[in-house]
Amino acid sequence: MQIDFAPLEFGQGYERKFLAKLWGYKGHQAIDRGVITPVGTKYIILFVTKIKQTTSTQYNDYIDSNFLFWEGETEHIADRRIVDAKSSNNEIHLFYRDIHHTPFVYFGKVTLFEYELKTNLPSKFIFKIDAFDTELNVTKEIREHAAEYKTLEKTEQEAIVMSRLGQGMFRYNLIRLWGSCSVTALQNITLLRASHLKPWKDSSNSERLDPYNGLLLIPNYDLLLDKGLITFKSNGNIVISKRLDAFGQRVFHVDATLKLKQSFPENKDFLEYHQEVIFK
């Protein structure tokens, strides 16, 4: 089997019929699975659909930032090969779409970042999308704004680079910890924001990346937390600032019944800092 990715363009949508013909298959049925491992090749090809047909198995698969969060097939056929991809010099390529019956967008190569193998449930995998690699994006940003960076002191330049990298990792850590909005349990990760309890500028390097120093929130709650107009007690109950009047509470959908969906002991010191220093 001759699998060639050279004719494909990153970010371009492709139908399975086109790909089957390109790769020499007799029909698209040969690549209708979520994971394809073409015989005689070093390739693993993922076809991932976020919003699936109601008749299909409802895996929780999605892209957030530069990561693909993906649940393996229930048969676990390709699990081990995916885990061993790097040591076996196999390449993993991703085709992804938001909703069924639309073309798959080619995202290029992905690298296994973390995994959890299961037996009775689909295994869980997290892949870094190579083209979206945080370090590459930071390098690109610096290159594009080189003139501005040159006017800064070296320590300031280094601080900017580290903050860009760190903020991406902080968000990733929060997603792993909470999995959905810390208050509403909304699972659409792409709509949620990573909110620090103790601000980035006031935190130590370890605190900046510590997921217990943050909450994963929908945008309106993120804004209110950042402005000190809401905070949360160590038991998870919300506290609303007197500066947010009744009209503002209605606009931002805030009321006294809101609370964190879970309370972690490790959150306590950070929550107390936010109550004492940030909350108004």
N, C-alpha and C positions, 0 to 999 in steps of 0.2 A: 504494500500500500504506500503510495506516494503522497504524503501529507505536506503541503506547502503553505506557509503563512505569509510568504513574501508578497503575494498579490493583494493581501488584505490591508486595509487602512485602519489605523487606530481610531475609534470613535465612530466608525461607519457601521450602518446596520446591514445585516445579511440574513436572508432566508435560509432555512435548512436545505431547501432544494438546490439553491445555488452552491452551497458548500459541498453537498454530496456530489454534484457534478464536477466541481473543481478538484475534489480529492479522488475521483474515480469510482465512487460507489454507484451501484445500479439504481438506487433510489434513496430518497431521504429517510425512509424507514430505518435504514442501517444506522442513522445517527439521531434517532428519536429519543434516546435515553438522556438522562441528565449528566452522565459521565461516559465518555467514549475513550477507549484505550486501543487505538488502531493497531492491528497485528503487525509485528515486525518494525515498530517505531518506538521512539523514546518519548512519545507524547501522551499526555493526559489532557483531555479536552472537557471542560465543564460548560454545560448549557444550563444557565440559571434563570429562572423566572421568579420574580418577586411576588406578584399577584397572580395566583394560579387559577385554573378552572375549578369550579366547586366540586367537580367529579374527581379531581386529582388529589393525590396525597398532599396535605397542606404542610410542607416544610417551611420553617421560618428562615428564609434566605433574604439577605439584603446587603447593599453597599452603604457604608458610612465612612466619610472622610476617605482615607486611602486604604481601607480594609474591606474585604468581603467576608461577611459572616454567613456561613453555609452549613447546612445539615446534610450529612451523607445519605446515601440511599439505604432503605430499610434492609436490603439484602446484604449490605456491607461488602459487596464484591470488590470495590476499588479502594476500600479504606487503607489497607496495608500498603498498597502501591503508592498512594498519595503520601502517606507518612514517610515512606522510604524514597520519595522522589529525588531529593537532593543527593543522597548517598548513591543512588542508582543512575544519576545523571539524566533523570527524566525532566522534561519541561512541562509545566502546567499552563495551559492557555485558557482564557476566560471569554465566554460569550454570555452577555447578560441583557435582560430586558425587564422593564418594570411591570409589564402586563402581558398575559398570554395573547396569542394571535397577532403579535407584532414582530418585526424583525429583531434579531439578536444583535446587540452592539458589541463589536470586538474591542476588548480591553487589553489585549496582549498577554504577556506572561505575568503570572502571579507566583508568589513564594509563600510556602506554608509558614505561618508565624506561630500558631499555637493550635493544639487539638486535644480532644477528649474522646477516646474510643469507648463506645458502648456496645452492648450485646442485644438487649431487648428494645432499645430505642435507637434512632439514628445517631451516629457519631457527630460530634460538633467540631468544625474546623474554622479557623480564622486565617485568611490569606492577606498578605500585603500585595496591593496592585503595584507592580514595579514602576509603571509609568507615573503613578501618583505618589511615589516614595517621598516622604516628608523632606528628607535631606536633599533630594534632587530639586524639589520645589523651592526650598529655601535658597539653594545655590542659584536657581534661576531668578528668584526675586532679587537677590543681591546683584547678580549680573545686570539685570534690567535697570536697577537703581544705583549703579556703581558710582555715579557722580555724587549722589547724596551721601552714600556711605563713606566716601573718601573725605568728606568734611568732618566726620566724627572721629573722636579719639579711638584708639585701638580697643580699649576696654569697653567702650560703648558699642563698637561694631560686634565684639564677641557677645555682649549681653543681648543684642538684638537677635543674633543667630540662635543662641541657646534658648531664648524665650520662644521663638517660632517652633523649634523642635520640641521643647518641653510642653507647650500648650497642646500640641497634637497628642502627645503621650498621656497627658492628664485627661483629656477627653476619652481616650481609649480605656484608661483605667476606670473611669466613671461608668462607661458602658458595660464593662465587665462586672462591676460591682452591682449596679442597679438594674441594668437590662431594659429599663423603661423609665418614664418620668418618675422622679422620686415622690411626687405628690399625686398626680392623676393616673399613673400607670400607663399612659399613652405609649404604645410600642413602636411608633414610627420614629426611629432614632434620628432620621435626617431632619426632623423638625425640632429636636431638643438641643438645648445649649448646656455647655459645661460651665457651671457657676462655682466660683471659689467662695468659701465662707471667710477664710482669712485671705485678703487680697494677695495677688501675685507679688506685688511690689514690697509687701511687708512680710512675706514668707521666706523661710530658708529654702535651700535647694530641694531638700527632701520633702518639705511641706508643699512645695509647688506641684509635685507630682503625686502626692498622697491622695488617693480617691476619697478618703474620709474627710479631707478638707474641701469637700465640694458636694454639690447636688446636681442631678441631671434634670433640667426643668424645661417646661414649655416657655416660649419667649416672654410672655407677660409676667410670669413669676420670676424668671431670671432677672428682668429689669427691676422689679420691685425689691428683690433680694439685694441686688447690686446697689440700689439707691437707699437701702436701709429702711424701706417702708414696710417690709415684712421680715420676720425672723422665725426661727423654730426652737422650741425648748428641747431638752435632751430626751423627753418622752415622745417627741415628734409633733406635738401640738403647735399650731401656728400662733404667732402674736402679730397683731396688726397695729401699725403706727397710727397715732392720733392725727398725724399729718395727712393720712389717706382718708378723706371724708367718705361719706356714704355713697355719693355719686361715683367717686373714684373706685370704690370697692365694687360697685355694680359693673362699671366699665371693664375692670380687670378681672371680674369673676372671682372675687375674693370674699370669703366669709369665715366666721370663727369655727366652722366645722372641718376645715381643711387640716390635714396633718400629713406628715411623712408616712409613706406606706410601710416603712420599716425603720427601727431605731438601732443603730450600731453603737456599742460602748465606745468604739474608737472615734465616733463623731463628737463625743461630749465636749472635749476641750475646744474644738473648732466652733461648735455651735455656741458655746459660752462666749468665745471671742467675738463672734458676730453679734451676739446680743449686747455685749458690753461696749464694743468699739464702733460697730457699723450701724447698728439699729438706732433710729432717731425717735 
